[in-house]
């Protein structure tokens, strides 16, 4: 669940940053994809750490 939330949050944040900088649709998609991947990976690590601490 953390991974999915982090992925969507990262994609939205990336698209917002690109729009704020005056980017077009392609820029917003690219920023959204990159931020989504980065935040998704951070969410994956957070999930692994959380599960390891609970067991």
C-alpha positions in Angstrom: 0.0 0.0 0.0 2.9 2.4 0.8 4.3 1.7 -2.7 1.2 2.6 -4.5 0.6 5.8 -2.5 4.2 6.9 -3.0 4.0 6.2 -6.7 0.9 8.3 -7.2 2.2 11.0 -4.9 5.5 11.2 -6.8 3.8 11.2 -10.2 1.5 14.1 -9.1 4.4 16.0 -7.6 6.5 15.6 -10.8 3.7 16.7 -13.0 3.1 19.7 -10.8 6.8 20.7 -10.8 6.9 20.5 -14.6 3.7 22.6 -15.0 5.1 25.1 -12.5 8.3 25.4 -14.6 6.2 26.1 -17.8 6.5 22.6 -19.3 4.1 21.2 -21.9 2.3 17.8 -21.7 5.4 15.8 -22.6 7.4 17.5 -19.9 4.7 16.8 -17.3 4.5 13.1 -18.3 8.3 12.7 -18.2 8.6 14.4 -14.8 5.6 12.4 -13.5 7.2 9.2 -14.6 10.6 9.9 -13.2 9.2 11.1 -9.8 6.8 8.2 -9.7 9.6 5.7 -10.2 11.8 7.4 -7.6 9.0 7.7 -5.0 7.8 4.2 -5.8 11.3 2.8 -5.0 11.5 4.8 -1.8 8.0 3.4 -0.9 9.3 -0.1 -1.6 12.2 0.3 0.7 9.9 1.7 3.4 7.6 -1.3 3.0 10.5 -3.7 3.3 11.9 -1.9 6.4 8.4 -1.8 8.0 7.8 -5.5 7.4 11.2 -6.5 8.7 10.8 -4.5 11.9 7.4 -6.1 12.6 8.6 -9.7 12.3 
